[in-house]
Amino acid sequence: MAKAFKSNKSMSPHKLRHTYGTNLVEQSGDIHLPMTRLGHTSTTTAALYKNPEQEKAKKTAKLLGERRTNYLEKD
């Protein structure tokens, strides 16, 4: 798979696997799904795919967008 992305020299099988695991957690909200799909035996290891800082940044960006929209609608 990594060979298919030759233009991106930083691509590796590990990054593809991590991206897959992260997307599974984000889409499903279930830490056990990537755990079983990727063969982890511990939820601690699978928890590496859940990034609370990233979730916090997304929520903050959404709130700021809503705040901006509300502000513009008042004009």
Buried (B, 14 or more C-beta within 10 A) or exposed (E): EBEEEEEEEEBEEEEBBBEBBBEBBBEEEEBEBBBEEBEBEEEEBBBEBBBEEEEEEEEEEEEEEEEEEEEEEEE
